[in-house]
Amino acid sequence: MKIANLKHIKSEIISGFNRGVEDEILGINSLTCFYFNLINPINLNEIEINTCKVDRRKIKFGNCYGNSSNRLNENHLYVEGIATNKKTLHQVYHAWNINKNHTHIDYTFAEISDEFTYQGLIIPSKIVREVGYRKHGVWGPVIPFLTNEELKVVLSYNNNQ
């Protein structure tokens, strides 16, 4: 796959997620991490998240976007970005939350979240919901699906944090 420009990268990501082809997931993950680093002009600090216990009947491993967006109803902030394994340095495009106490919580990686460092952008809940509606309720990454105006709002929001 030849990558011509940012617009082309974005369309490849969207196309890959829309197809949902399992053998493409690793490539799409890498491309999404690359895209995130390109559109993110903010110097984000790496954060660490402590492990926690979750009810795995309700919170599924591998469903980070759905798990994190479900917390919007509990007044959690939605964060999307990159989780990097501390040992292997493998990066995963990922979503997690910030609760009302300003604590970062990763419900998806709960038991293993201390094995990762995180860098991400807070996405206002209104935008998360708008992207979800545009995608007909299919939860997946939000950032690659942002319009240019929404991306400006997200970057401005994070600059002011």
Secondary structure, DSSP 4 states (H G I P E B T S, - for coil): ----SHHHHHHHHHHHHHHT-GGGHHHHHHHHHHHHHHH--S-PPPEE-------TTTS-TT-HHHHHHHGGGGTPEEEEEEEEETTT--EEEEEEEE-TTS-EE-SSSGGGGGGEEEEEEEE-HHHHHHHHHHTTT----SGGG--HHHHHHHHHHHHT-
